[in-house]
Amino acid sequence: MKKEGESEQTAAGLTESTQKPQKRQGEGKNAPGERTAAEGKPAPGKHFIYIGPSVPNGNLMRNTIFSGEREQIEASLSSVTQRFPKVKNLIVPISELAAASKEIGQTGNALHRYFSELVAEFRKGAEQK
């Protein structure tokens, strides 16, 4: 039987510590990286990313990150969203980025359709110039 703090050999030949992890100061209050509004920093879930195609003339670039409430973000993009309303549908919470990116690449879902329709609108607008 091993004493606490000693290592033991695993089946893979790797050393594994049996010592219990120590709690760090302040741990347990919030999840790692989570900040509260009381700390003067944005609360989790208030970060969004635009995953659509870049809007012509540099008005909005793909993978632009926004902080704040969704309504504020959409208001700040009103010049773009009035011309291209589908842009609103491609602004997603960063926490959903992986799943949304996967959906864009798969036909048969709304995000893919919005992305494709925006690309077509941008091309049509470029051809008219």
BADREN-267868 format. One record per atom (N, C-alpha, C): residue in three letters; atom name; x, y, z. Coordinates in Angstrom, 2 decimals. Example, Ala and Ser with C-alpha at 12.3 -4.5 7.8 and 13.67 -1.06 7.14 Angstrom:
BEGIN
+---------+-------+---------+---------+---------+
: residuo : atomo :      c1 :      c2 :      c3 :
+---------+-------+---------+---------+---------+
:     ALA :     N :   13.19 :   -5.69 :    7.80 :
:     ALA :    CA :   12.30 :   -4.50 :    7.80 :
:     ALA :     C :   13.20 :   -3.30 :    7.80 :
:     SER :     N :   12.85 :   -2.25 :    7.08 :
:     SER :    CA :   13.67 :   -1.06 :    7.14 :
:     SER :     C :   12.90 :    0.03 :    7.87 :
+---------+-------+---------+---------+---------+
***
This chain:
BEGIN
+---------+-------+---------+---------+---------+
: residuo : atomo :      c1 :      c2 :      c3 :
+---------+-------+---------+---------+---------+
:     MET :     N :    0.84 :   -1.17 :    0.00 :
:     MET :    CA :    0.00 :    0.00 :    0.00 :
:     MET :     C :    0.88 :    1.23 :    0.00 :
:     LYS :     N :    0.55 :    2.19 :   -0.86 :
:     LYS :    CA :    1.34 :    3.42 :   -0.99 :
:     LYS :     C :    0.85 :    4.46 :   -0.02 :
:     LYS :     N :    1.79 :    5.28 :    0.45 :
:     LYS :    CA :    1.43 :    6.41 :    1.31 :
:     LYS :     C :    0.98 :    7.56 :    0.44 :
:     GLU :     N :    0.17 :    8.48 :    1.02 :
:     GLU :    CA :   -0.29 :    9.65 :    0.28 :
:     GLU :     C :    0.92 :   10.45 :   -0.17 :
:     GLY :     N :    0.90 :   10.91 :   -1.42 :
:     GLY :    CA :    2.00 :   11.70 :   -1.95 :
:     GLY :     C :    2.97 :   10.87 :   -2.76 :
:     GLU :     N :    2.97 :    9.53 :   -2.59 :
:     GLU :    CA :    3.85 :    8.68 :   -3.37 :
:     GLU :     C :    3.21 :    8.37 :   -4.71 :
:     SER :     N :    4.03 :    8.09 :   -5.68 :
:     SER :    CA :    3.53 :    7.77 :   -7.01 :
:     SER :     C :    3.40 :    6.27 :   -7.15 :
:     GLU :     N :    2.50 :    5.85 :   -8.03 :
:     GLU :    CA :    2.39 :    4.43 :   -8.31 :
:     GLU :     C :    2.43 :    4.23 :   -9.81 :
:     GLN :     N :    2.92 :    3.09 :  -10.23 :
:     GLN :    CA :    3.08 :    2.76 :  -11.64 :
:     GLN :     C :    1.73 :    2.32 :  -12.20 :
:     THR :     N :    1.33 :    2.88 :  -13.34 :
:     THR :    CA :    0.08 :    2.47 :  -13.97 :
:     THR :     C :    0.38 :    1.41 :  -15.02 :
:     ALA :     N :   -0.67 :    0.82 :  -15.56 :
:     ALA :    CA :   -0.51 :   -0.24 :  -16.54 :
:     ALA :     C :    0.22 :    0.25 :  -17.79 :
:     ALA :     N :    0.07 :    1.54 :  -18.11 :
:     ALA :    CA :    0.72 :    2.08 :  -19.31 :
:     ALA :     C :    2.17 :    2.43 :  -19.04 :
:     GLY :     N :    2.63 :    2.26 :  -17.83 :
:     GLY :    CA :    4.01 :    2.56 :  -17.51 :
:     GLY :     C :    4.22 :    4.02 :  -17.14 :
:     LEU :     N :    3.15 :    4.76 :  -16.98 :
:     LEU :    CA :    3.24 :    6.17 :  -16.61 :
:     LEU :     C :    3.12 :    6.31 :  -15.11 :
:     THR :     N :    3.69 :    7.35 :  -14.59 :
:     THR :    CA :    3.60 :    7.60 :  -13.16 :
:     THR :     C :    2.39 :    8.46 :  -12.89 :
:     GLU :     N :    1.62 :    8.06 :  -11.91 :
:     GLU :    CA :    0.41 :    8.80 :  -11.57 :
:     GLU :     C :    0.47 :    9.14 :  -10.09 :
:     SER :     N :    0.24 :   10.38 :   -9.77 :
:     SER :    CA :    0.28 :   10.80 :   -8.38 :
:     SER :     C :   -1.03 :   10.45 :   -7.69 :
:     THR :     N :   -0.93 :    9.96 :   -6.48 :
:     THR :    CA :   -2.13 :    9.65 :   -5.71 :
:     THR :     C :   -2.42 :   10.75 :   -4.70 :
:     GLN :     N :   -1.62 :   11.80 :   -4.75 :
:     GLN :    CA :   -1.82 :   12.90 :   -3.81 :
:     GLN :     C :   -3.07 :   13.67 :   -4.21 :
:     LYS :     N :   -3.85 :   14.08 :   -3.21 :
:     LYS :    CA :   -5.07 :   14.83 :   -3.47 :
:     LYS :     C :   -4.70 :   16.25 :   -3.90 :
:     PRO :     N :   -5.41 :   16.79 :   -4.91 :
:     PRO :    CA :   -5.11 :   18.15 :   -5.34 :
:     PRO :     C :   -5.48 :   19.14 :   -4.24 :
:     GLN :     N :   -4.66 :   20.16 :   -4.09 :
:     GLN :    CA :   -4.92 :   21.18 :   -3.09 :
:     GLN :     C :   -5.79 :   22.25 :   -3.70 :
:     LYS :     N :   -6.66 :   22.83 :   -2.90 :
:     LYS :    CA :   -7.53 :   23.89 :   -3.35 :
:     LYS :     C :   -6.73 :   25.18 :   -3.40 :
:     ARG :     N :   -6.88 :   25.93 :   -4.49 :
:     ARG :    CA :   -6.20 :   27.20 :   -4.62 :
:     ARG :     C :   -7.05 :   28.28 :   -3.97 :
:     GLN :     N :   -6.38 :   29.36 :   -3.61 :
:     GLN :    CA :   -7.07 :   30.47 :   -2.97 :
:     GLN :     C :   -8.13 :   31.04 :   -3.92 :
:     GLY :     N :   -9.34 :   31.23 :   -3.43 :
:     GLY :    CA :  -10.42 :   31.80 :   -4.23 :
:     GLY :     C :  -11.14 :   30.79 :   -5.10 :
:     GLU :     N :  -10.69 :   29.54 :   -5.11 :
:     GLU :    CA :  -11.30 :   28.53 :   -5.96 :
:     GLU :     C :  -12.66 :   28.15 :   -5.40 :
:     GLY :     N :  -13.59 :   27.88 :   -6.30 :
:     GLY :    CA :  -14.91 :   27.43 :   -5.88 :
:     GLY :     C :  -15.94 :   28.53 :   -5.93 :
:     LYS :     N :  -15.52 :   29.80 :   -6.02 :
:     LYS :    CA :  -16.48 :   30.89 :   -6.09 :
:     LYS :     C :  -17.17 :   30.91 :   -7.45 :
:     ASN :     N :  -16.38 :   30.92 :   -8.51 :
:     ASN :    CA :  -16.88 :   30.95 :   -9.88 :
:     ASN :     C :  -16.13 :   29.89 :  -10.67 :
:     ALA :     N :  -16.71 :   29.52 :  -11.78 :
:     ALA :    CA :  -16.01 :   28.59 :  -12.67 :
:     ALA :     C :  -14.75 :   29.26 :  -13.20 :
:     PRO :     N :  -13.76 :   28.48 :  -13.65 :
:     PRO :    CA :  -12.54 :   29.08 :  -14.18 :
:     PRO :     C :  -12.85 :   30.07 :  -15.29 :
:     GLY :     N :  -12.26 :   31.26 :  -15.19 :
:     GLY :    CA :  -12.44 :   32.28 :  -16.22 :
:     GLY :     C :  -13.73 :   33.06 :  -16.09 :
:     GLU :     N :  -14.60 :   32.66 :  -15.18 :
:     GLU :    CA :  -15.88 :   33.33 :  -15.03 :
:     GLU :     C :  -15.69 :   34.59 :  -14.20 :
:     ARG :     N :  -16.27 :   35.68 :  -14.66 :
:     ARG :    CA :  -16.17 :   36.94 :  -13.95 :
:     ARG :     C :  -17.57 :   37.46 :  -13.70 :
:     THR :     N :  -17.73 :   38.17 :  -12.64 :
:     THR :    CA :  -19.04 :   38.71 :  -12.34 :
:     THR :     C :  -19.08 :   40.19 :  -12.69 :
:     ALA :     N :  -20.27 :   40.72 :  -12.85 :
:     ALA :    CA :  -20.42 :   42.13 :  -13.16 :
:     ALA :     C :  -19.91 :   42.98 :  -12.00 :
:     ALA :     N :  -19.97 :   42.44 :  -10.78 :
:     ALA :    CA :  -19.51 :   43.17 :   -9.62 :
:     ALA :     C :  -18.00 :   43.42 :   -9.67 :
:     GLU :     N :  -17.28 :   42.57 :  -10.39 :
:     GLU :    CA :  -15.83 :   42.75 :  -10.53 :
:     GLU :     C :  -15.50 :   43.77 :  -11.61 :
:     GLY :     N :  -16.51 :   44.34 :  -12.25 :
:     GLY :    CA :  -16.28 :   45.36 :  -13.26 :
:     GLY :     C :  -15.89 :   44.81 :  -14.61 :
:     LYS :     N :  -16.07 :   43.54 :  -14.82 :
:     LYS :    CA :  -15.73 :   42.92 :  -16.09 :
:     LYS :     C :  -16.98 :   42.26 :  -16.66 :
:     PRO :     N :  -17.02 :   42.03 :  -17.98 :
:     PRO :    CA :  -18.22 :   41.42 :  -18.56 :
:     PRO :     C :  -18.53 :   40.07 :  -17.94 :
:     ALA :     N :  -19.80 :   39.85 :  -17.69 :
:     ALA :    CA :  -20.25 :   38.55 :  -17.18 :
:     ALA :     C :  -20.17 :   37.54 :  -18.31 :
:     PRO :     N :  -20.06 :   36.24 :  -18.00 :
:     PRO :    CA :  -20.00 :   35.24 :  -19.05 :
:     PRO :     C :  -21.27 :   35.24 :  -19.89 :
:     GLY :     N :  -21.13 :   34.86 :  -21.14 :
:     GLY :    CA :  -22.29 :   34.81 :  -22.02 :
:     GLY :     C :  -22.57 :   36.13 :  -22.70 :
:     LYS :     N :  -21.74 :   37.13 :  -22.50 :
:     LYS :    CA :  -21.95 :   38.44 :  -23.10 :
:     LYS :     C :  -20.98 :   38.69 :  -24.24 :
:     HIS :     N :  -20.43 :   37.62 :  -24.79 :
:     HIS :    CA :  -19.49 :   37.73 :  -25.90 :
:     HIS :     C :  -20.07 :   36.98 :  -27.09 :
:     PHE :     N :  -20.05 :   37.65 :  -28.23 :
:     PHE :    CA :  -20.62 :   37.10 :  -29.45 :
:     PHE :     C :  -19.58 :   37.17 :  -30.56 :
:     ILE :     N :  -19.80 :   36.38 :  -31.61 :
:     ILE :    CA :  -18.91 :   36.38 :  -32.76 :
:     ILE :     C :  -19.75 :   36.30 :  -34.03 :
:     TYR :     N :  -19.32 :   37.06 :  -35.04 :
:     TYR :    CA :  -19.99 :   37.02 :  -36.34 :
:     TYR :     C :  -19.32 :   35.93 :  -37.16 :
:     ILE :     N :  -20.10 :   34.91 :  -37.56 :
:     ILE :    CA :  -19.53 :   33.76 :  -38.26 :
:     ILE :     C :  -19.91 :   33.74 :  -39.74 :
:     GLY :     N :  -20.49 :   34.81 :  -40.21 :
:     GLY :    CA :  -20.87 :   34.88 :  -41.63 :
:     GLY :     C :  -19.72 :   35.34 :  -42.49 :
:     PRO :     N :  -19.98 :   35.46 :  -43.80 :
:     PRO :    CA :  -18.94 :   35.95 :  -44.70 :
:     PRO :     C :  -18.66 :   37.43 :  -44.46 :
:     SER :     N :  -17.46 :   37.87 :  -44.76 :
:     SER :    CA :  -17.12 :   39.29 :  -44.59 :
:     SER :     C :  -18.00 :   40.14 :  -45.50 :
:     VAL :     N :  -18.53 :   41.21 :  -44.93 :
:     VAL :    CA :  -19.41 :   42.11 :  -45.67 :
:     VAL :     C :  -18.53 :   42.99 :  -46.57 :
:     PRO :     N :  -18.95 :   43.21 :  -47.81 :
:     PRO :    CA :  -18.14 :   44.04 :  -48.72 :
:     PRO :     C :  -17.84 :   45.42 :  -48.13 :
:     ASN :     N :  -16.75 :   45.99 :  -48.58 :
:     ASN :    CA :  -16.27 :   47.31 :  -48.15 :
:     ASN :     C :  -15.79 :   47.34 :  -46.71 :
:     GLY :     N :  -15.53 :   46.19 :  -46.12 :
:     GLY :    CA :  -14.96 :   46.13 :  -44.78 :
:     GLY :     C :  -15.89 :   46.58 :  -43.67 :
:     ASN :     N :  -17.19 :   46.60 :  -43.93 :
:     ASN :    CA :  -18.15 :   47.03 :  -42.90 :
:     ASN :     C :  -18.25 :   46.04 :  -41.74 :
:     LEU :     N :  -18.04 :   44.77 :  -42.01 :
:     LEU :    CA :  -18.08 :   43.73 :  -40.99 :
:     LEU :     C :  -17.28 :   42.54 :  -41.48 :
:     MET :     N :  -16.29 :   42.16 :  -40.71 :
:     MET :    CA :  -15.41 :   41.06 :  -41.10 :
:     MET :     C :  -15.84 :   39.78 :  -40.40 :
:     ARG :     N :  -15.61 :   38.67 :  -41.07 :
:     ARG :    CA :  -15.89 :   37.36 :  -40.48 :
:     ARG :     C :  -15.05 :   37.19 :  -39.22 :
:     ASN :     N :  -15.59 :   36.53 :  -38.22 :
:     ASN :    CA :  -14.93 :   36.25 :  -36.94 :
:     ASN :     C :  -14.71 :   37.49 :  -36.09 :
:     THR :     N :  -15.48 :   38.56 :  -36.32 :
:     THR :    CA :  -15.42 :   39.73 :  -35.46 :
:     THR :     C :  -16.08 :   39.38 :  -34.14 :
:     ILE :     N :  -15.41 :   39.72 :  -33.05 :
:     ILE :    CA :  -15.92 :   39.42 :  -31.71 :
:     ILE :     C :  -16.51 :   40.68 :  -31.11 :
:     PHE :     N :  -17.65 :   40.51 :  -30.45 :
:     PHE :    CA :  -18.36 :   41.61 :  -29.82 :
:     PHE :     C :  -18.58 :   41.30 :  -28.34 :
:     SER :     N :  -18.56 :   42.33 :  -27.51 :
:     SER :    CA :  -18.88 :   42.19 :  -26.09 :
:     SER :     C :  -20.09 :   43.06 :  -25.80 :
:     GLY :     N :  -20.97 :   42.57 :  -24.97 :
:     GLY :    CA :  -22.15 :   43.34 :  -24.58 :
:     GLY :     C :  -23.42 :   42.57 :  -24.83 :
:     GLU :     N :  -24.51 :   43.27 :  -24.67 :
:     GLU :    CA :  -25.83 :   42.68 :  -24.89 :
:     GLU :     C :  -26.09 :   42.56 :  -26.39 :
:     ARG :     N :  -26.82 :   41.55 :  -26.77 :
:     ARG :    CA :  -27.12 :   41.31 :  -28.19 :
:     ARG :     C :  -27.80 :   42.53 :  -28.84 :
:     GLU :     N :  -28.72 :   43.14 :  -28.13 :
:     GLU :    CA :  -29.45 :   44.30 :  -28.66 :
:     GLU :     C :  -28.49 :   45.45 :  -28.96 :
:     GLN :     N :  -27.50 :   45.66 :  -28.09 :
:     GLN :    CA :  -26.52 :   46.73 :  -28.30 :
:     GLN :     C :  -25.67 :   46.42 :  -29.54 :
:     ILE :     N :  -25.30 :   45.18 :  -29.69 :
:     ILE :    CA :  -24.46 :   44.78 :  -30.83 :
:     ILE :     C :  -25.23 :   44.98 :  -32.13 :
:     GLU :     N :  -26.48 :   44.53 :  -32.16 :
:     GLU :    CA :  -27.29 :   44.69 :  -33.36 :
:     GLU :     C :  -27.53 :   46.16 :  -33.67 :
:     ALA :     N :  -27.69 :   46.99 :  -32.64 :
:     ALA :    CA :  -27.88 :   48.43 :  -32.85 :
:     ALA :     C :  -26.62 :   49.05 :  -33.44 :
:     SER :     N :  -25.46 :   48.61 :  -32.98 :
:     SER :    CA :  -24.21 :   49.16 :  -33.51 :
:     SER :     C :  -23.96 :   48.73 :  -34.95 :
:     LEU :     N :  -24.59 :   47.66 :  -35.36 :
:     LEU :    CA :  -24.44 :   47.16 :  -36.74 :
:     LEU :     C :  -25.65 :   47.50 :  -37.61 :
:     SER :     N :  -26.46 :   48.46 :  -37.18 :
:     SER :    CA :  -27.71 :   48.74 :  -37.89 :
:     SER :     C :  -27.50 :   49.12 :  -39.35 :
:     SER :     N :  -26.41 :   49.80 :  -39.68 :
:     SER :    CA :  -26.17 :   50.16 :  -41.08 :
:     SER :     C :  -25.96 :   48.91 :  -41.94 :
:     VAL :     N :  -25.37 :   47.89 :  -41.37 :
:     VAL :    CA :  -25.13 :   46.63 :  -42.09 :
:     VAL :     C :  -26.40 :   45.78 :  -42.08 :
:     THR :     N :  -27.05 :   45.65 :  -40.92 :
:     THR :    CA :  -28.20 :   44.76 :  -40.81 :
:     THR :     C :  -29.43 :   45.28 :  -41.55 :
:     GLN :     N :  -29.51 :   46.60 :  -41.76 :
:     GLN :    CA :  -30.62 :   47.12 :  -42.56 :
:     GLN :     C :  -30.48 :   46.68 :  -44.01 :
:     ARG :     N :  -29.27 :   46.66 :  -44.49 :
:     ARG :    CA :  -29.02 :   46.26 :  -45.87 :
:     ARG :     C :  -29.01 :   44.74 :  -46.03 :
:     PHE :     N :  -28.46 :   44.05 :  -45.03 :
:     PHE :    CA :  -28.34 :   42.59 :  -45.06 :
:     PHE :     C :  -28.90 :   42.01 :  -43.76 :
:     PRO :     N :  -30.21 :   41.86 :  -43.63 :
:     PRO :    CA :  -30.83 :   41.39 :  -42.38 :
:     PRO :     C :  -30.35 :   40.01 :  -41.91 :
:     LYS :     N :  -29.91 :   39.15 :  -42.82 :
:     LYS :    CA :  -29.47 :   37.81 :  -42.43 :
:     LYS :     C :  -28.22 :   37.83 :  -41.57 :
:     VAL :     N :  -27.50 :   38.93 :  -41.57 :
:     VAL :    CA :  -26.29 :   39.06 :  -40.75 :
:     VAL :     C :  -26.62 :   38.81 :  -39.27 :
:     LYS :     N :  -27.78 :   39.27 :  -38.82 :
:     LYS :    CA :  -28.19 :   39.08 :  -37.42 :
:     LYS :     C :  -28.20 :   37.59 :  -37.03 :
:     ASN :     N :  -28.58 :   36.74 :  -37.97 :
:     ASN :    CA :  -28.69 :   35.31 :  -37.69 :
:     ASN :     C :  -27.33 :   34.63 :  -37.57 :
:     LEU :     N :  -26.28 :   35.30 :  -38.01 :
:     LEU :    CA :  -24.95 :   34.71 :  -37.98 :
:     LEU :     C :  -24.08 :   35.33 :  -36.89 :
:     ILE :     N :  -24.71 :   36.00 :  -35.94 :
:     ILE :    CA :  -24.02 :   36.48 :  -34.75 :
:     ILE :     C :  -24.42 :   35.52 :  -33.63 :
:     VAL :     N :  -23.45 :   34.75 :  -33.16 :
:     VAL :    CA :  -23.73 :   33.70 :  -32.18 :
:     VAL :     C :  -22.90 :   33.90 :  -30.92 :
:     PRO :     N :  -23.39 :   33.41 :  -29.78 :
:     PRO :    CA :  -22.57 :   33.45 :  -28.57 :
:     PRO :     C :  -21.28 :   32.65 :  -28.78 :
:     ILE :     N :  -20.20 :   33.14 :  -28.25 :
:     ILE :    CA :  -18.92 :   32.45 :  -28.41 :
:     ILE :     C :  -19.00 :   31.04 :  -27.86 :
:     SER :     N :  -19.79 :   30.84 :  -26.83 :
:     SER :    CA :  -19.92 :   29.50 :  -26.24 :
:     SER :     C :  -20.51 :   28.49 :  -27.23 :
:     GLU :     N :  -21.18 :   28.98 :  -28.27 :
:     GLU :    CA :  -21.80 :   28.10 :  -29.27 :
:     GLU :     C :  -21.02 :   28.09 :  -30.59 :
:     LEU :     N :  -19.82 :   28.67 :  -30.59 :
:     LEU :    CA :  -19.04 :   28.81 :  -31.82 :
:     LEU :     C :  -18.74 :   27.48 :  -32.50 :
:     ALA :     N :  -18.28 :   26.50 :  -31.76 :
:     ALA :    CA :  -17.91 :   25.22 :  -32.36 :
:     ALA :     C :  -19.10 :   24.57 :  -33.07 :
:     ALA :     N :  -20.22 :   24.51 :  -32.40 :
:     ALA :    CA :  -21.41 :   23.88 :  -32.99 :
:     ALA :     C :  -21.91 :   24.68 :  -34.19 :
:     ALA :     N :  -21.91 :   26.01 :  -34.08 :
:     ALA :    CA :  -22.39 :   26.85 :  -35.18 :
:     ALA :     C :  -21.48 :   26.74 :  -36.39 :
:     SER :     N :  -20.18 :   26.68 :  -36.18 :
:     SER :    CA :  -19.23 :   26.54 :  -37.29 :
:     SER :     C :  -19.44 :   25.22 :  -38.01 :
:     LYS :     N :  -19.73 :   24.19 :  -37.25 :
:     LYS :    CA :  -19.98 :   22.88 :  -37.85 :
:     LYS :     C :  -21.26 :   22.93 :  -38.68 :
:     GLU :     N :  -22.29 :   23.61 :  -38.18 :
:     GLU :    CA :  -23.57 :   23.71 :  -38.89 :
:     GLU :     C :  -23.43 :   24.45 :  -40.21 :
:     ILE :     N :  -22.58 :   25.49 :  -40.23 :
:     ILE :    CA :  -22.41 :   26.26 :  -41.46 :
:     ILE :     C :  -21.89 :   25.38 :  -42.58 :
:     GLY :     N :  -21.07 :   24.41 :  -42.25 :
:     GLY :    CA :  -20.49 :   23.53 :  -43.26 :
:     GLY :     C :  -21.40 :   22.40 :  -43.71 :
:     GLN :     N :  -22.54 :   22.25 :  -43.05 :
:     GLN :    CA :  -23.45 :   21.15 :  -43.39 :
:     GLN :     C :  -24.71 :   21.69 :  -44.06 :
:     THR :     N :  -25.03 :   21.16 :  -45.21 :
:     THR :    CA :  -26.25 :   21.59 :  -45.89 :
:     THR :     C :  -27.47 :   21.10 :  -45.13 :
:     GLY :     N :  -28.57 :   21.80 :  -45.33 :
:     GLY :    CA :  -29.81 :   21.36 :  -44.73 :
:     GLY :     C :  -30.15 :   22.00 :  -43.39 :
:     ASN :     N :  -29.43 :   23.03 :  -43.00 :
:     ASN :    CA :  -29.80 :   23.71 :  -41.76 :
:     ASN :     C :  -29.80 :   25.22 :  -41.98 :
:     ALA :     N :  -30.37 :   25.95 :  -41.05 :
:     ALA :    CA :  -30.58 :   27.38 :  -41.22 :
:     ALA :     C :  -29.28 :   28.18 :  -41.34 :
:     LEU :     N :  -28.28 :   27.89 :  -40.51 :
:     LEU :    CA :  -27.04 :   28.65 :  -40.57 :
:     LEU :     C :  -26.35 :   28.51 :  -41.93 :
:     HIS :     N :  -26.34 :   27.31 :  -42.45 :
:     HIS :    CA :  -25.76 :   27.09 :  -43.78 :
:     HIS :     C :  -26.51 :   27.90 :  -44.83 :
:     ARG :     N :  -27.83 :   27.90 :  -44.74 :
:     ARG :    CA :  -28.66 :   28.63 :  -45.71 :
:     ARG :     C :  -28.41 :   30.13 :  -45.61 :
:     TYR :     N :  -28.38 :   30.69 :  -44.37 :
:     TYR :    CA :  -28.12 :   32.13 :  -44.20 :
:     TYR :     C :  -26.75 :   32.50 :  -44.78 :
:     PHE :     N :  -25.75 :   31.69 :  -44.48 :
:     PHE :    CA :  -24.39 :   31.95 :  -44.96 :
:     PHE :     C :  -24.38 :   31.96 :  -46.49 :
:     SER :     N :  -24.96 :   30.93 :  -47.09 :
:     SER :    CA :  -24.97 :   30.81 :  -48.55 :
:     SER :     C :  -25.74 :   31.95 :  -49.21 :
:     GLU :     N :  -26.86 :   32.33 :  -48.63 :
:     GLU :    CA :  -27.66 :   33.41 :  -49.19 :
:     GLU :     C :  -26.92 :   34.74 :  -49.09 :
:     LEU :     N :  -26.19 :   34.97 :  -48.00 :
:     LEU :    CA :  -25.39 :   36.19 :  -47.88 :
:     LEU :     C :  -24.27 :   36.24 :  -48.91 :
:     VAL :     N :  -23.60 :   35.13 :  -49.11 :
:     VAL :    CA :  -22.54 :   35.06 :  -50.13 :
:     VAL :     C :  -23.13 :   35.42 :  -51.49 :
:     ALA :     N :  -24.31 :   34.88 :  -51.82 :
:     ALA :    CA :  -24.96 :   35.17 :  -53.09 :
:     ALA :     C :  -25.32 :   36.65 :  -53.20 :
:     GLU :     N :  -25.83 :   37.24 :  -52.11 :
:     GLU :    CA :  -26.17 :   38.67 :  -52.11 :
:     GLU :     C :  -24.93 :   39.53 :  -52.33 :
:     PHE :     N :  -23.83 :   39.16 :  -51.68 :
:     PHE :    CA :  -22.60 :   39.94 :  -51.82 :
:     PHE :     C :  -22.07 :   39.85 :  -53.25 :
:     ARG :     N :  -22.14 :   38.67 :  -53.84 :
:     ARG :    CA :  -21.68 :   38.50 :  -55.24 :
:     ARG :     C :  -22.56 :   39.29 :  -56.19 :
:     LYS :     N :  -23.87 :   39.23 :  -55.96 :
:     LYS :    CA :  -24.82 :   39.97 :  -56.80 :
:     LYS :     C :  -24.54 :   41.47 :  -56.73 :
:     GLY :     N :  -24.28 :   41.96 :  -55.54 :
:     GLY :    CA :  -23.97 :   43.38 :  -55.35 :
:     GLY :     C :  -22.67 :   43.77 :  -56.02 :
:     ALA :     N :  -21.68 :   42.88 :  -55.99 :
:     ALA :    CA :  -20.39 :   43.16 :  -56.63 :
:     ALA :     C :  -20.52 :   43.18 :  -58.15 :
:     GLU :     N :  -21.38 :   42.33 :  -58.70 :
:     GLU :    CA :  -21.57 :   42.27 :  -60.14 :
:     GLU :     C :  -22.30 :   43.51 :  -60.67 :
:     GLN :     N :  -23.14 :   44.11 :  -59.85 :
:     GLN :    CA :  -23.91 :   45.27 :  -60.27 :
:     GLN :     C :  -23.05 :   46.52 :  -60.35 :
:     LYS :     N :  -21.90 :   46.52 :  -59.72 :
:     LYS :    CA :  -21.02 :   47.71 :  -59.73 :
:     LYS :     C :  -20.22 :   47.83 :  -60.96 :
+---------+-------+---------+---------+---------+
***
